Amino acid sequence: MPEGPELHLASLYVNKMCTGVVFTGPVRKSEVSKSPDVPFACEAYLITAASRGKEVKLTLTPMKSVKEGRADRPMDVVFRFGMSGCFRFTAEDELPKHAHLRFYSRETPSRVLSFVDARRFGSWQPNGTWQPDRGPCIMFEYGSFREKIASHLSDRAFDKPICEVLLNQKFFNGIGNYLRAEILFRSNIPPFVPARTVLEDVLENKKAVQNEITDIKTSGGTKRKQVTEETGDLLRLCHTVPLEVVNLGGKGYDPQKSDYSDFKAWLQCYYVDGMKSIRDHNGRTMWFKGDAGPLAPKDSKAQKTKKRAKKEDDHDYTEKKKVASSRCVSSSKKNVVKRKTVTTKTPKKEKASGSAEAGSRKVNAPQLGKGSTARRKKNSSAESAGVVPVAGPQRRRSERVTRQNSK
């Protein structure tokens, strides 16, 4: 799920791609989308973007203020990305499959800025504003963010474990699943300890706020500034860790990019080999190291991630699997042969006596002594020599025949 850094990078992407591009006509929505129509149409307008926590706002600004006797006013469209939302800027004939809201340029051929959402959990609101229930942005409103935590620490929301409180957008606007794992790991705090206890300790230390991030990337993309960290302060890490993601460098936000090696190298806890994972009370997977804490769900067991096998190990493993499968096949063939040799036809009259003798053998099997073992050995030696032992009345008949022949 896109988190605060991803939405801020999305706003930077829109500002970079749409600078100097004039858009025209109505805003078009896909037929399958259930989000509202955007009632905006203009002969020429510009698009700019800004972010706040887990929201992105596109501002559609007409280039001509008066048209046909009425004034064209700007419109703000606020986006929430859900599970898979992103922006793409492509040629019209390369329109993405899941482009659910489209802004067309006035060029020939036309280009399109699309809101792409494959899973359709995202949404947009025309003439929208930042959601009032969301707290200050953890990245760009750090002072207000910290003050709100301090003034609401007595709320019942802080009775929960710290890992679950970090996902509460009313106080931690922009924090998501991977950020909470990285923040708690770097602050060396177990995920399932009372949030109020942790935050009271943080606020009592009274870390200075005047040295917060002053050099950062702005939504306009005009300045690139540097992050300075203060370790040991959970609220400070809620501010600096997301900015580290923003300032990873490279191409920045690119929906078509499949190489996330820089981001994976940056991760220290989330989905990292050797770390533990457990589902919190809301069913979200929490990654951590060490003790989970006293408020961990009782019915959940921490699972440790297995290290990824190397290519050589994978090759060896597949060979072993082949050998094991061949052994299984050969053993199954042997079993089939044994079954064929054991099964012999017996007359109907002898079936009853044979079954009775078999039943008596099964019952008396535990009480048999050395004589029974000797008989078994004798029978087995006879079988190995190719002689099939005859039991019951057939044996008596064969003995009579041999005696008559000897006479």
C-alpha positions as CSV (number, residue, x, y, z in Angstrom):
1,M,0.0,0.0,0.0
2,P,1.4,3.4,-0.9
3,E,2.4,5.4,2.2
4,G,3.3,9.0,2.9
5,P,6.6,9.0,0.9
6,E,5.0,7.4,-2.1
7,L,2.2,9.9,-2.3
8,H,4.7,12.8,-1.9
9,L,6.8,11.3,-4.7
10,A,3.7,11.0,-6.8
11,S,3.0,14.7,-6.4
12,L,6.6,15.4,-7.5
13,Y,6.1,13.2,-10.5
14,V,3.0,15.1,-11.6
15,N,4.7,18.5,-11.2
16,K,7.7,17.3,-13.2
17,M,5.8,15.7,-16.0
18,C,3.1,18.4,-16.3
19,T,5.2,21.5,-16.2
20,G,4.5,23.5,-19.3
21,V,1.8,21.1,-20.5
22,V,-1.6,22.6,-21.4
23,F,-4.6,20.3,-20.8
24,T,-7.9,20.7,-22.5
25,G,-11.5,19.3,-22.6
26,P,-13.4,17.4,-19.9
27,V,-12.0,15.1,-17.4
28,R,-12.9,11.6,-18.4
29,K,-13.7,8.7,-16.0
30,S,-13.7,5.0,-16.9
31,E,-17.0,3.1,-17.1
32,V,-16.1,0.7,-14.4
33,S,-15.1,3.2,-11.7
34,K,-17.6,3.9,-8.9
35,S,-15.9,7.2,-7.9
36,P,-17.7,10.4,-8.7
37,D,-17.5,12.3,-12.0
38,V,-15.2,15.3,-12.1
39,P,-17.4,18.2,-13.4
40,F,-14.6,20.2,-15.0
41,A,-14.2,21.2,-18.6
42,C,-12.0,23.9,-19.9
43,E,-10.4,24.9,-23.2
44,A,-6.9,25.3,-21.6
45,Y,-5.8,24.6,-18.1
46,L,-2.7,23.6,-16.1
47,I,-2.3,20.8,-13.5
48,T,-0.2,21.1,-10.3
49,A,0.0,18.7,-7.3
50,A,0.7,18.7,-3.6
51,S,0.7,16.0,-0.9
52,R,-0.2,15.8,2.7
53,G,0.2,12.5,4.5
54,K,-1.7,9.9,2.6
55,E,-3.5,12.3,0.3
56,V,-2.6,14.0,-3.0
57,K,-4.3,17.1,-4.3
58,L,-4.4,18.0,-8.0
59,T,-5.3,21.6,-8.7
60,L,-6.8,22.3,-12.2
61,T,-6.2,26.0,-13.0
62,P,-7.8,27.5,-16.1
63,M,-5.5,29.6,-18.2
64,K,-8.4,31.9,-19.3
65,S,-10.3,33.5,-16.5
66,V,-13.4,34.4,-18.5
67,K,-15.2,32.3,-21.1
68,E,-18.6,32.9,-22.6
69,G,-19.5,35.5,-19.9
70,R,-18.6,33.3,-16.9
71,A,-15.5,32.9,-14.8
72,D,-13.7,29.6,-14.8
73,R,-12.6,28.7,-11.3
74,P,-9.8,26.4,-10.3
75,M,-10.8,23.0,-9.0
76,D,-9.1,20.8,-6.5
77,V,-9.4,17.0,-6.8
78,V,-8.1,15.1,-3.7
79,F,-6.9,11.5,-4.3
80,R,-6.4,8.7,-1.9
81,F,-4.4,5.8,-3.4
82,G,-5.8,2.8,-1.6
83,M,-3.8,-0.4,-2.3
84,S,-2.4,0.3,-5.7
85,G,-3.1,3.9,-6.9
86,C,-0.5,5.8,-8.9
87,F,-0.2,8.4,-11.6
88,R,1.0,7.8,-15.2
89,F,1.8,10.2,-18.0
90,T,1.7,8.5,-21.4
91,A,0.7,8.9,-25.0
92,E,-3.0,8.5,-25.8
93,D,-2.4,5.3,-27.7
94,E,-0.4,3.8,-24.7
95,L,-3.1,4.4,-22.2
96,P,-2.7,2.0,-19.2
97,K,-5.2,-0.7,-18.7
98,H,-6.6,0.5,-15.3
99,A,-6.6,4.2,-16.0
100,H,-9.8,5.3,-14.2
101,L,-9.5,9.1,-14.4
102,R,-7.8,10.8,-17.4
103,F,-6.7,14.4,-18.1
104,Y,-5.9,15.0,-21.9
105,S,-3.3,17.5,-23.1
106,R,-4.0,19.9,-26.0
107,E,-1.1,18.5,-28.0
108,T,-1.3,16.5,-31.3
109,P,-0.9,13.6,-30.7
110,S,-2.4,14.0,-27.2
111,R,-0.8,12.8,-24.0
112,V,-2.7,11.7,-21.0
113,L,-2.2,12.1,-17.2
114,S,-4.0,9.0,-15.7
115,F,-4.9,7.9,-12.2
116,V,-4.1,4.2,-12.4
117,D,-5.6,1.8,-9.8
118,A,-5.6,-1.9,-10.7
119,R,-7.3,-3.0,-7.4
120,R,-9.8,-0.1,-7.4
121,F,-9.5,0.7,-3.6
122,G,-8.4,4.2,-4.4
123,S,-10.7,7.2,-4.7
124,W,-10.9,10.9,-5.6
125,Q,-13.1,13.8,-4.5
126,P,-13.8,16.7,-6.8
127,N,-13.9,20.1,-5.1
128,G,-12.3,18.2,-2.2
129,T,-10.2,19.3,0.7
130,W,-7.8,17.6,3.0
131,Q,-9.7,15.2,5.2
132,P,-10.3,17.0,8.6
133,D,-10.0,13.7,10.5
134,R,-6.5,13.2,9.4
135,G,-3.7,14.6,11.6
136,P,-0.8,16.9,10.5
137,C,1.6,15.5,7.9
138,I,4.5,13.6,9.5
139,M,6.9,15.0,6.9
140,F,6.0,18.6,6.4
141,E,4.1,19.6,9.5
142,Y,6.4,18.1,12.1
143,G,5.8,20.8,14.8
144,S,2.0,20.5,14.6
145,F,2.3,16.7,14.4
146,R,4.3,16.6,17.6
147,E,2.0,19.1,19.4
148,K,-1.1,17.1,18.6
149,I,0.4,13.9,20.0
150,A,1.3,15.7,23.2
151,S,-2.1,17.3,23.6
152,H,-4.1,14.1,23.0
153,L,-2.0,11.6,24.9
154,S,-4.9,10.9,27.3
155,D,-7.2,9.7,24.5
156,R,-8.3,6.1,24.6
157,A,-6.6,5.5,21.2
158,F,-3.2,5.4,23.0
159,D,-4.3,2.5,25.2
160,K,-3.5,0.2,22.3
161,P,0.0,-1.2,21.4
162,I,2.3,1.3,19.8
163,C,2.5,-0.6,16.5
164,E,-1.3,-0.3,16.1
165,V,-1.4,3.4,17.1
166,L,1.2,4.2,14.5
167,L,-1.3,3.3,11.8
168,N,-3.9,5.7,13.2
169,Q,-4.1,8.4,10.6
170,K,-5.8,10.8,13.0
171,F,-2.4,11.2,14.7
172,F,0.2,9.6,12.4
173,N,-0.9,10.8,8.9
174,G,1.4,9.1,6.4
175,I,2.6,6.1,8.4
176,G,1.9,2.7,7.0
177,N,3.0,-0.9,7.5
178,Y,6.6,-0.8,6.3
179,L,7.2,2.6,7.9
180,R,6.0,1.5,11.4
181,A,8.3,-1.6,11.2
182,E,11.3,0.5,10.3
183,I,10.6,3.2,12.9
184,L,10.1,0.8,15.8
185,F,13.1,-1.3,14.8
186,R,15.4,1.8,14.7
187,S,14.1,3.1,18.0
188,N,14.6,-0.4,19.5
189,I,11.0,-0.5,20.9
190,P,9.0,-3.7,21.0
191,P,5.8,-3.4,18.8
192,F,3.3,-4.6,21.4
193,V,4.0,-2.3,24.3
194,P,1.5,0.4,25.5
195,A,1.7,3.4,23.2
196,R,1.0,5.9,26.0
197,T,4.0,4.6,28.1
198,V,6.3,4.9,25.1
199,L,5.2,8.4,24.1
200,E,5.3,9.8,27.6
201,D,8.9,8.8,27.9
202,V,9.6,10.5,24.5
203,L,7.8,13.7,25.4
204,E,9.5,13.9,28.8
205,N,12.9,14.0,27.2
206,K,11.8,17.3,25.5
207,K,13.9,16.9,22.4
208,A,14.5,20.2,20.5
209,V,12.2,20.9,17.6
210,Q,14.0,23.9,16.0
211,N,16.6,21.6,14.3
212,E,13.9,19.7,12.3
213,I,14.4,19.1,8.6
214,T,15.0,22.4,6.9
215,D,16.5,21.1,3.6
216,I,13.9,18.8,1.9
217,K,12.3,18.2,-1.5
218,T,9.3,20.4,-2.0
219,S,6.2,19.6,-4.0
220,G,7.3,22.0,-6.6
221,G,10.6,20.1,-7.1
222,T,12.6,23.4,-7.0
223,K,14.8,22.5,-4.0
224,R,16.5,19.4,-2.8
225,K,17.4,19.5,0.9
226,Q,19.1,17.1,3.3
227,V,17.8,15.1,6.2
228,T,19.5,15.4,9.7
229,E,18.5,12.7,12.1
230,E,18.1,12.5,15.9
231,T,18.2,8.9,17.1
232,G,16.2,7.6,20.1
233,D,13.2,9.8,19.6
234,L,10.2,7.8,18.2
235,L,8.3,11.0,17.0
236,R,11.5,12.3,15.4
237,L,11.9,9.0,13.5
238,C,8.3,9.3,12.3
239,H,9.5,12.5,10.6
240,T,13.0,11.6,9.4
241,V,12.5,7.9,8.2
242,P,9.8,8.8,5.6
243,L,12.1,11.6,4.3
244,E,14.9,9.1,3.8
245,V,12.6,7.2,1.4
246,V,11.9,10.5,-0.5
247,N,15.6,11.2,-0.7
248,L,16.8,7.8,-1.8
249,G,17.7,9.4,-5.2
250,G,17.8,7.7,-8.5
251,K,14.8,8.2,-10.8
252,G,12.5,8.8,-7.8
253,Y,8.9,7.9,-8.3
254,D,8.3,5.8,-11.5
255,P,5.3,3.5,-11.7
256,Q,6.9,1.6,-14.6
257,K,10.1,1.0,-12.7
258,S,10.6,-2.7,-11.8
259,D,13.9,-2.3,-10.0
260,Y,13.4,-1.6,-6.4
261,S,16.9,-2.6,-5.3
262,D,17.7,0.7,-3.7
263,F,14.6,0.6,-1.6
264,K,15.2,-3.1,-0.6
265,A,18.7,-2.2,0.4
266,W,17.4,0.6,2.5
267,L,15.0,-1.6,4.5
268,Q,16.4,-2.9,7.8
269,C,13.4,-4.7,9.2
270,Y,10.4,-5.0,6.9
271,Y,10.5,-8.3,5.1
272,V,14.1,-8.7,5.9
273,D,15.6,-12.2,6.4
274,G,15.9,-13.2,10.0
275,M,13.2,-10.8,11.3
276,K,10.0,-12.1,13.0
277,S,6.5,-11.4,11.9
278,I,3.1,-11.5,13.8
279,R,-0.4,-10.3,13.0
280,D,-1.6,-7.5,15.2
281,H,-5.2,-7.2,16.5
282,N,-6.4,-5.7,13.2
283,G,-4.9,-8.5,11.1
284,R,-2.0,-6.5,9.8
285,T,1.5,-8.2,9.7
286,M,4.0,-6.6,12.0
287,W,7.7,-7.1,11.4
288,F,10.1,-6.8,14.3
289,K,13.2,-8.2,16.1
290,G,13.4,-9.6,19.6
291,D,10.5,-9.6,22.1
292,A,7.0,-8.7,20.8
293,G,5.8,-7.1,24.0
294,P,3.2,-7.8,26.6
295,L,0.2,-6.8,24.5
296,A,0.9,-9.2,21.6
297,P,-2.2,-11.2,20.5
298,K,-2.3,-14.5,22.5
299,D,-3.5,-16.6,19.6
300,S,-0.7,-15.4,17.3
301,K,2.8,-16.9,17.2
302,A,5.8,-15.0,15.9
303,Q,7.2,-16.5,12.8
304,K,10.8,-16.0,11.8
305,T,11.6,-15.4,8.1
306,K,13.6,-18.0,6.5
307,K,16.7,-16.9,4.6
308,R,16.4,-17.1,0.9
309,A,18.3,-20.0,-0.6
310,K,21.1,-19.4,-3.0
311,K,21.0,-20.5,-6.6
312,E,23.4,-23.4,-6.0
313,D,21.3,-24.6,-3.0
314,D,18.2,-24.4,-5.2
315,H,19.9,-26.5,-7.8
316,D,21.0,-29.1,-5.2
317,Y,17.5,-29.1,-3.8
318,T,15.9,-29.8,-7.1
319,E,18.3,-32.7,-7.7
320,K,17.5,-34.1,-4.3
321,K,13.9,-33.8,-5.1
322,K,14.5,-35.7,-8.3
323,V,16.4,-38.5,-6.5
324,A,13.7,-38.7,-3.8
325,S,10.9,-38.9,-6.4
326,S,12.8,-41.6,-8.3
327,R,13.1,-43.6,-5.0
328,C,9.4,-43.2,-4.4
329,V,8.6,-44.4,-7.9
330,S,10.9,-47.5,-7.5
331,S,9.5,-48.3,-4.1
332,S,6.0,-48.1,-5.5
333,K,6.9,-50.4,-8.3
334,K,8.3,-52.9,-5.8
335,N,5.1,-52.8,-3.8
336,V,3.1,-53.5,-6.9
337,V,5.3,-56.5,-7.7
338,K,5.0,-57.8,-4.1
339,R,1.2,-57.5,-4.2
340,K,1.1,-59.5,-7.5
341,T,3.2,-62.3,-6.1
342,V,1.3,-62.5,-2.8
343,T,-2.2,-62.6,-4.3
344,T,-3.0,-66.3,-5.2
345,K,-6.3,-67.9,-6.0
346,T,-7.8,-70.3,-3.5
347,P,-10.8,-72.6,-3.8
348,K,-14.0,-71.5,-2.2
349,K,-14.1,-74.4,0.2
350,E,-10.6,-73.6,1.5
351,K,-11.3,-69.9,2.0
352,A,-13.2,-70.4,5.2
353,S,-10.5,-72.6,6.7
354,G,-7.8,-70.3,5.5
355,S,-9.6,-67.3,7.0
356,A,-10.1,-69.1,10.3
357,E,-6.4,-70.1,10.4
358,A,-5.4,-66.5,9.6
359,G,-7.6,-65.2,12.4
360,S,-6.1,-67.6,14.9
361,R,-2.6,-66.6,13.8
362,K,-3.4,-62.9,14.4
363,V,-4.8,-63.6,17.8
364,N,-2.0,-65.9,18.9
365,A,0.8,-63.9,17.3
366,P,2.0,-62.1,20.5
367,Q,2.2,-65.5,22.4
368,L,4.3,-67.4,19.9
369,G,7.8,-68.2,20.9
370,K,10.9,-69.7,19.3
371,G,9.0,-72.3,17.4
372,S,7.0,-69.8,15.5
373,T,10.2,-67.9,14.5
374,A,11.8,-71.1,13.4
375,R,8.7,-71.9,11.2
376,R,8.9,-68.4,9.7
377,K,12.5,-68.8,8.9
378,K,11.9,-72.1,7.3
379,N,9.0,-70.7,5.2
380,S,11.1,-67.8,4.2
381,S,14.0,-70.0,3.1
382,A,11.5,-72.2,1.2
383,E,10.2,-69.1,-0.6
384,S,13.6,-67.9,-1.4
385,A,14.4,-71.3,-2.9
386,G,11.4,-71.1,-5.2
387,V,9.2,-73.6,-3.2
388,V,5.8,-72.3,-2.3
389,P,4.7,-73.7,1.1
390,V,1.3,-75.5,1.1
391,A,-0.9,-75.1,4.1
392,G,-4.0,-76.9,5.4
393,P,-5.6,-79.9,3.6
394,Q,-3.4,-79.6,0.6
395,R,-0.3,-80.3,2.6
396,R,-1.9,-83.5,4.0
397,R,-2.9,-84.7,0.5
398,S,0.6,-84.1,-0.8
399,E,2.1,-86.1,2.2
400,R,-0.2,-89.1,1.3
401,V,0.8,-89.0,-2.3
402,T,4.5,-89.1,-1.5
403,R,4.0,-92.0,0.9
404,Q,2.2,-94.1,-1.8
405,N,4.9,-93.3,-4.3
406,S,7.6,-94.4,-1.9
407,K,5.8,-97.8,-1.3
